[in-house]
Amino acid sequence: MMKRFFLAALLLAPLASLRGGEAEPLLLAHYMPWYTTKEFSGQWGWHWSMGRFDPDRVRVDGRSEAASHDYPLIGLYDSADPHALECQALLMKFAGLDGVVVDWYGTDDFNDYAANHRNTERLIPFIKKAGLRFAICYEDQSIGQMVKAKAIEAERAVARGKQALQWLQKHWFGDDAYVKRDGRPVLFVFGPQYFKGDQWSELRAALSSRPFIYALPHLAKDASADGVFGWPPVAGGKTLAPAEWRQELDRLYARRAAGEFVAAVAFPGYHDIYKEAGLHESYGRIDDREGKTFAETLDLALKSGAPLIQIATWNDYGEGTVIEPTRNHGYRYLEMLQARAQGLRRSPARFRPADLRLPVTLYQLRKRCAGNGEAGRELDKATALLFTSKCGEAGVALKKAAALARAP
């Protein structure tokens, strides 16, 4: 009990002093739009099964088998399900996030790229309804995978990359909710892993909006990037001690001190499922240390003075970097985030840890009350109240819906 009390006190410490008089940073969570369930979409997607696990098989603890060491608190969900998206956007709002960076593979009908794109299109209206912002992290490896599979010719790769970025420019870069830096749309590139050097010059030349590009620190030169962003520094299958990952973060933030544009990173740990899934060896491990890893990486990010902090990640279950509510960790990470965000500022609305339970209750009742019109109307009322930050009134509506769900 004393250990828990000490940790809670540590996490609730105000952080306004960490930033001095500087403008507060944007807090964004890296989001994966790629989950598919049989109940909603008619089949289990690769990211819940990875070709090895069977979500139809229910374990003795009541969980469906899945490609993860953890399990969503709301159960395995579908990234196209509006009830799941509603729940996630509200959780982000109440936790103090400013928005998301969505992992995006383009619009091509190859692997699950087109489905992930459609899911991103479904997510964005909920993000905007919650008063949040969004940006894109482009996976240029998508083009490489299509070339490798002979879905496109290598000679057409740059043209296909231009089409992808031009789609972003036409549909999202100009959106008022899109994250911008000095008036330029911010584009993260996870790598680059495929396009190199002069190819990036061609890709940039196809755009009139000149996005501000952040790339991974060791690959940024290949994209002539404007800045770099951090990520959990696992490699070589090693388990990193706290001193080792802290050293990597120190190097990253030293680059900011030297004048580079750096997007800071916070993460809860790293524990991938790839070896157990039979895909390849694990990339490595960073222990969560009962929440201390997230607390320390978030504090380091805030102290760095970076104007943008990316949390890695909201929901990458395959890599074990999840901060959304799970069976193993409950609301731990969102409560930490909420305390720090409110220590920074954050908005006139002062959300409480109890408010984080409301979107999950809403989701669960949505599933239980399907077909119950009277209960459904109460849930719609609760939803409208939650999106307008009226959590107390929403709680009353949720209780009414729950009572209606129990009524004979």
HELIX and SHEET records of a PDB file:
HELIX    1   1 MET A    2  LEU A   11  1                                  10    
HELIX    2   2 ALA A   16  LEU A   18  5                                   3    
HELIX    3   3 LYS A   38  SER A   41  1                                   4    
HELIX    4   4 TRP A   46  SER A   49  1                                   4    
HELIX    5   5 PRO A   82  ALA A   95  1                                  14    
HELIX    6   6 TYR A  113  LYS A  129  1                                  17    
HELIX    7   7 GLN A  141  LYS A  148  1                                   8    
HELIX    8   8 ALA A  154  ARG A  156  5                                   3    
HELIX    9   9 ALA A  157  LEU A  168  1                                  12    
HELIX   10  10 GLN A  169  PHE A  173  3                                   5    
HELIX   11  11 ASP A  198  ALA A  205  1                                   8    
HELIX   12  12 ALA A  220  ALA A  223  5                                   4    
HELIX   13  13 PRO A  242  ALA A  257  1                                  16    
HELIX   14  14 ARG A  289  GLY A  291  5                                   3    
HELIX   15  15 LYS A  292  LYS A  303  1                                  12    
HELIX   16  16 ARG A  332  LEU A  344  1                                  13    
HELIX   17  17 PRO A  353  LEU A  356  5                                   4    
HELIX   18  18 ARG A  357  ARG A  368  1                                  12    
HELIX   19  19 GLY A  373  PHE A  387  1                                  15    
HELIX   20  20 CYS A  391  ARG A  406  1                                  16    
SHEET    1   A 9 LYS A 180  ARG A 181  0                                        
SHEET    2   A 9 ARG A 184  VAL A 189 -1                                        
SHEET    3   A 9 ARG A 133  TYR A 138  1                                        
SHEET    4   A 9 GLY A  99  TRP A 104  1                                        
SHEET    5   A 9 LEU A  26  TYR A  31  1                                        
SHEET    6   A 9 LEU A 308  ILE A 311  1                                        
SHEET    7   A 9 PHE A 261  ALA A 266  1                                        
SHEET    8   A 9 GLY A 227  PHE A 229  1                                        
SHEET    9   A 9 PHE A 212  ALA A 215  1                                        
SHEET    1   B 3 LYS A 238  LEU A 240  0                                        
SHEET    2   B 3 GLY A 284  ILE A 286  1                                        
SHEET    3   B 3 TYR A 270  HIS A 271 -1                                        
END                                                                             
